[in-house]
Amino acid sequence: METRVAVISIIVENNDTVEELNRLLHDYSEYIIGRMGIPYRAKGVNIISLAVDAPQDTIAALAGKIGSLSGISAKTAYSNV
């Protein structure tokens, strides 16, 4: 199956949902190339950049599940490769 490379940008404003987020990331770990997290204490948010290589439907499903968590938003940028 053809895969795409993408970056999912995640903003966490509600720390109560971090456990659910980590569970989702564990479930999709086979597709994750790398992850960078930045706690921005001055604004009380966490910023996560997630690089993935997966079928487009899988990327969309993961981003949708992440975005449906309370206090978390996610946006995806796809490569042209």
OpenMM code with the backbone's topology and positions (N, CA, C; nanometers):
from openmm import Vec3, app, unit

residues = "MET GLU THR ARG VAL ALA VAL ILE SER ILE ILE VAL GLU ASN ASN ASP THR VAL GLU GLU LEU ASN ARG LEU LEU HIS ASP TYR SER GLU TYR ILE ILE GLY ARG MET GLY ILE PRO TYR ARG ALA LYS GLY VAL ASN ILE ILE SER LEU ALA VAL ASP ALA PRO GLN ASP THR ILE ALA ALA LEU ALA GLY LYS ILE GLY SER LEU SER GLY ILE SER ALA LYS THR ALA TYR SER ASN VAL".split()
positions = [
    Vec3(0.0833, -0.1181, 0.0000),
    Vec3(0.0000, 0.0000, 0.0000),
    Vec3(0.0880, 0.1247, 0.0000),
    Vec3(0.0472, 0.2239, -0.0758),
    Vec3(0.1234, 0.3478, -0.0878),
    Vec3(0.1097, 0.4314, 0.0386),
    Vec3(0.2220, 0.4873, 0.0809),
    Vec3(0.2208, 0.5714, 0.2006),
    Vec3(0.2589, 0.7142, 0.1661),
    Vec3(0.2295, 0.8043, 0.2585),
    Vec3(0.2662, 0.9444, 0.2431),
    Vec3(0.3390, 0.9896, 0.3678),
    Vec3(0.4226, 1.0885, 0.3506),
    Vec3(0.4920, 1.1490, 0.4637),
    Vec3(0.4145, 1.2751, 0.5010),
    Vec3(0.3929, 1.2924, 0.6303),
    Vec3(0.3176, 1.4088, 0.6772),
    Vec3(0.3670, 1.4506, 0.8146),
    Vec3(0.3291, 1.5719, 0.8511),
    Vec3(0.3552, 1.6235, 0.9850),
    Vec3(0.2202, 1.6596, 1.0458),
    Vec3(0.1953, 1.6088, 1.1647),
    Vec3(0.0743, 1.6450, 1.2389),
    Vec3(0.1175, 1.7396, 1.3503),
    Vec3(0.0655, 1.8611, 1.3471),
    Vec3(0.0947, 1.9600, 1.4502),
    Vec3(-0.0159, 1.9536, 1.5539),
    Vec3(0.0242, 1.9403, 1.6798),
    Vec3(-0.0721, 1.9205, 1.7879),
    Vec3(-0.0499, 2.0276, 1.8941),
    Vec3(-0.1586, 2.0921, 1.9355),
    Vec3(-0.1548, 2.1879, 2.0457),
    Vec3(-0.2383, 2.1298, 2.1592),
    Vec3(-0.1757, 2.1132, 2.2750),
    Vec3(-0.2444, 2.0575, 2.3919),
    Vec3(-0.2705, 2.1710, 2.4903),
    Vec3(-0.3977, 2.2020, 2.5106),
    Vec3(-0.4372, 2.3062, 2.6046),
    Vec3(-0.4977, 2.2479, 2.7319),
    Vec3(-0.5294, 2.1175, 2.7299),
    Vec3(-0.5911, 2.0504, 2.8440),
    Vec3(-0.5067, 1.9292, 2.8815),
    Vec3(-0.4306, 1.9410, 2.9888),
    Vec3(-0.3414, 1.8321, 3.0294),
    Vec3(-0.4156, 1.7079, 3.0779),
    Vec3(-0.5450, 1.7196, 3.1037),
    Vec3(-0.6236, 1.6041, 3.1478),
    Vec3(-0.6379, 1.4994, 3.0380),
    Vec3(-0.6158, 1.5362, 2.9124),
    Vec3(-0.6326, 1.4434, 2.8013),
    Vec3(-0.5007, 1.3875, 2.7484),
    Vec3(-0.3903, 1.4216, 2.8139),
    Vec3(-0.2581, 1.3773, 2.7670),
    Vec3(-0.2470, 1.2247, 2.7687),
    Vec3(-0.3042, 1.1604, 2.8683),
    Vec3(-0.2980, 1.0144, 2.8753),
    Vec3(-0.3671, 0.9508, 2.7543),
    Vec3(-0.4834, 1.0056, 2.7159),
    Vec3(-0.5538, 0.9546, 2.5978),
    Vec3(-0.4719, 0.9792, 2.4713),
    Vec3(-0.4092, 1.0965, 2.4627),
    Vec3(-0.3247, 1.1284, 2.3475),
    Vec3(-0.2087, 1.0301, 2.3381),
    Vec3(-0.1415, 1.0044, 2.4482),
    Vec3(-0.0289, 0.9109, 2.4463),
    Vec3(-0.0731, 0.7696, 2.4095),
    Vec3(-0.1915, 0.7298, 2.4505),
    Vec3(-0.2445, 0.5987, 2.4135),
    Vec3(-0.2662, 0.5895, 2.2619),
    Vec3(-0.3207, 0.6972, 2.2042),
    Vec3(-0.3394, 0.7005, 2.0583),
    Vec3(-0.2055, 0.6932, 1.9854),
    Vec3(-0.1083, 0.7696, 2.0329),
    Vec3(0.0224, 0.7689, 1.9678),
    Vec3(0.0880, 0.6320, 1.9790),
    Vec3(0.0668, 0.5642, 2.0901),
    Vec3(0.1187, 0.4281, 2.1046),
    Vec3(0.0507, 0.3343, 2.0051),
    Vec3(-0.0801, 0.3484, 1.9886),
    Vec3(-0.1549, 0.2630, 1.8952),
    Vec3(-0.1073, 0.2799, 1.7509),
    Vec3(-0.0604, 0.3984, 1.7164),
    Vec3(-0.0145, 0.4279, 1.5801),
    Vec3(0.1380, 0.4352, 1.5708),
    Vec3(0.2075, 0.3824, 1.6686),
    Vec3(0.3534, 0.3975, 1.6759),
    Vec3(0.4277, 0.3405, 1.5560),
    Vec3(0.3720, 0.2405, 1.4895),
    Vec3(0.4404, 0.1822, 1.3738),
    Vec3(0.4528, 0.2811, 1.2581),
    Vec3(0.3722, 0.3870, 1.2583),
    Vec3(0.3741, 0.4857, 1.1508),
    Vec3(0.4528, 0.6113, 1.1875),
    Vec3(0.4913, 0.6245, 1.3136),
    Vec3(0.5558, 0.7473, 1.3598),
    Vec3(0.7058, 0.7426, 1.3315),
    Vec3(0.7533, 0.8422, 1.2574),
    Vec3(0.8953, 0.8550, 1.2268),
    Vec3(0.9654, 0.9226, 1.3437),
    Vec3(0.9060, 1.0280, 1.3955),
    Vec3(0.9654, 1.1023, 1.5054),
    Vec3(0.8649, 1.1957, 1.5690),
    Vec3(0.8992, 1.2410, 1.6889),
    Vec3(0.8091, 1.3260, 1.7661),
    Vec3(0.8924, 1.4285, 1.8425),
    Vec3(0.8450, 1.5537, 1.8411),
    Vec3(0.9112, 1.6578, 1.9185),
    Vec3(0.8046, 1.7304, 2.0007),
    Vec3(0.8280, 1.7395, 2.1297),
    Vec3(0.7345, 1.8083, 2.2170),
    Vec3(0.7995, 1.9277, 2.2827),
    Vec3(0.7265, 2.0378, 2.2870),
    Vec3(0.7769, 2.1599, 2.3479),
    Vec3(0.6741, 2.2105, 2.4487),
    Vec3(0.7091, 2.2100, 2.5778),
    Vec3(0.6184, 2.2709, 2.6760),
    Vec3(0.6364, 2.4226, 2.6744),
    Vec3(0.5287, 2.4934, 2.6475),
    Vec3(0.5345, 2.6401, 2.6457),
    Vec3(0.4665, 2.6895, 2.7729),
    Vec3(0.5439, 2.6931, 2.8791),
    Vec3(0.4904, 2.7233, 3.0124),
    Vec3(0.4308, 2.8630, 3.0228),
    Vec3(0.4867, 2.9580, 2.9509),
    Vec3(0.4373, 3.0954, 2.9581),
    Vec3(0.2915, 3.1059, 2.9136),
    Vec3(0.2510, 3.0209, 2.8221),
    Vec3(0.1130, 3.0215, 2.7716),
    Vec3(0.0316, 2.9036, 2.8239),
    Vec3(0.0963, 2.8119, 2.8961),
    Vec3(0.0249, 2.6974, 2.9526),
    Vec3(-0.0200, 2.5963, 2.8492),
    Vec3(0.0554, 2.5821, 2.7411),
    Vec3(0.0215, 2.4842, 2.6376),
    Vec3(0.1439, 2.3976, 2.6074),
    Vec3(0.1187, 2.2855, 2.5443),
    Vec3(0.2258, 2.1990, 2.4944),
    Vec3(0.2103, 2.1890, 2.3440),
    Vec3(0.3212, 2.1953, 2.2731),
    Vec3(0.3218, 2.1903, 2.1275),
    Vec3(0.3952, 2.0626, 2.0875),
    Vec3(0.3284, 1.9810, 2.0051),
    Vec3(0.3878, 1.8550, 1.9616),
    Vec3(0.3890, 1.8514, 1.8094),
    Vec3(0.5021, 1.8151, 1.7546),
    Vec3(0.5162, 1.7955, 1.6112),
    Vec3(0.5414, 1.6465, 1.5889),
    Vec3(0.4577, 1.5846, 1.5079),
    Vec3(0.4624, 1.4403, 1.4871),
    Vec3(0.4867, 1.4117, 1.3384),
    Vec3(0.5995, 1.3505, 1.3062),
    Vec3(0.6298, 1.3121, 1.1679),
    Vec3(0.5851, 1.1681, 1.1471),
    Vec3(0.5069, 1.1438, 1.0406),
    Vec3(0.4529, 1.0107, 1.0152),
    Vec3(0.4736, 0.9703, 0.8696),
    Vec3(0.4770, 0.8397, 0.8476),
    Vec3(0.4810, 0.7813, 0.7137),
    Vec3(0.3786, 0.6693, 0.7149),
    Vec3(0.2644, 0.6923, 0.6494),
    Vec3(0.1525, 0.5987, 0.6576),
    Vec3(0.0589, 0.6192, 0.5397),
    Vec3(-0.0335, 0.5266, 0.5168),
    Vec3(-0.1367, 0.5505, 0.4159),
    Vec3(-0.2161, 0.6772, 0.4531),
    Vec3(-0.2615, 0.7493, 0.3535),
    Vec3(-0.3303, 0.8761, 0.3792),
    Vec3(-0.4517, 0.8577, 0.4695),
    Vec3(-0.5265, 0.7497, 0.4524),
    Vec3(-0.6426, 0.7242, 0.5375),
    Vec3(-0.6022, 0.7066, 0.6834),
    Vec3(-0.4890, 0.6425, 0.7067),
    Vec3(-0.4407, 0.6217, 0.8436),
    Vec3(-0.4005, 0.7538, 0.9072),
    Vec3(-0.3330, 0.8389, 0.8305),
    Vec3(-0.2928, 0.9701, 0.8808),
    Vec3(-0.4168, 1.0526, 0.9152),
    Vec3(-0.5141, 1.0519, 0.8262),
    Vec3(-0.6372, 1.1275, 0.8502),
    Vec3(-0.7117, 1.0745, 0.9725),
    Vec3(-0.7139, 0.9430, 0.9885),
    Vec3(-0.7814, 0.8836, 1.1042),
    Vec3(-0.7123, 0.9240, 1.2335),
    Vec3(-0.5800, 0.9186, 1.2358),
    Vec3(-0.5056, 0.9561, 1.3557),
    Vec3(-0.5279, 1.1035, 1.3888),
    Vec3(-0.5150, 1.1904, 1.2904),
    Vec3(-0.5344, 1.3335, 1.3138),
    Vec3(-0.6765, 1.3627, 1.3613),
    Vec3(-0.7734, 1.2942, 1.3040),
    Vec3(-0.9119, 1.3128, 1.3455),
    Vec3(-0.9355, 1.2695, 1.4887),
    Vec3(-0.8778, 1.1563, 1.5266),
    Vec3(-0.8922, 1.1076, 1.6650),
    Vec3(-0.8238, 1.2013, 1.7634),
    Vec3(-0.7070, 1.2521, 1.7255),
    Vec3(-0.6361, 1.3467, 1.8123),
    Vec3(-0.7179, 1.4747, 1.8270),
    Vec3(-0.7670, 1.5259, 1.7159),
    Vec3(-0.8441, 1.6506, 1.7178),
    Vec3(-0.9757, 1.6404, 1.7922),
    Vec3(-1.0268, 1.5185, 1.8078),
    Vec3(-1.1539, 1.5013, 1.8787),
    Vec3(-1.1366, 1.4996, 2.0300),
    Vec3(-1.0122, 1.4922, 2.0765),
    Vec3(-0.9874, 1.4943, 2.2209),
    Vec3(-1.0128, 1.6348, 2.2753),
    Vec3(-1.0688, 1.6413, 2.3944),
    Vec3(-1.1019, 1.7690, 2.4568),
    Vec3(-0.9763, 1.8505, 2.4859),
    Vec3(-0.9753, 1.9755, 2.4387),
    Vec3(-0.8631, 2.0646, 2.4665),
    Vec3(-0.7400, 2.0399, 2.3823),
    Vec3(-0.7556, 1.9626, 2.2743),
    Vec3(-0.6425, 1.9341, 2.1852),
    Vec3(-0.6846, 1.9648, 2.0423),
    Vec3(-0.5986, 2.0344, 1.9694),
    Vec3(-0.6241, 2.0591, 1.8277),
    Vec3(-0.5100, 2.0023, 1.7450),
    Vec3(-0.5427, 1.9616, 1.6233),
    Vec3(-0.4422, 1.9006, 1.5353),
    Vec3(-0.4648, 1.9452, 1.3914),
    Vec3(-0.3559, 1.9695, 1.3226),
    Vec3(-0.3572, 2.0031, 1.1797),
    Vec3(-0.2492, 1.9212, 1.1106),
    Vec3(-0.2773, 1.8830, 0.9868),
    Vec3(-0.1858, 1.7959, 0.9133),
    Vec3(-0.1361, 1.8653, 0.7866),
    Vec3(-0.0062, 1.8509, 0.7616),
    Vec3(0.0545, 1.8970, 0.6364),
    Vec3(0.1184, 1.7769, 0.5694),
    Vec3(0.0813, 1.7525, 0.4432),
    Vec3(0.1315, 1.6371, 0.3673),
    Vec3(0.2440, 1.6781, 0.2747),
    Vec3(0.3403, 1.5885, 0.2567),
    Vec3(0.4435, 1.6115, 0.1554),
    Vec3(0.3877, 1.5741, 0.0199),
    Vec3(0.4568, 1.6158, -0.0848),
    Vec3(0.4150, 1.5792, -0.2214),
    Vec3(0.4806, 1.4499, -0.2666),
    Vec3(0.5568, 1.3873, -0.1809),
    Vec3(0.6285, 1.2646, -0.2157),
    Vec3(0.5364, 1.1452, -0.2037),
] * unit.nanometer
topology = app.Topology()
chain = topology.addChain("A")
for resn in residues:
    res = topology.addResidue(resn, chain)
    for name in ("N", "CA", "C"):
        topology.addAtom(name, app.Element.getBySymbol(name[0]), res)
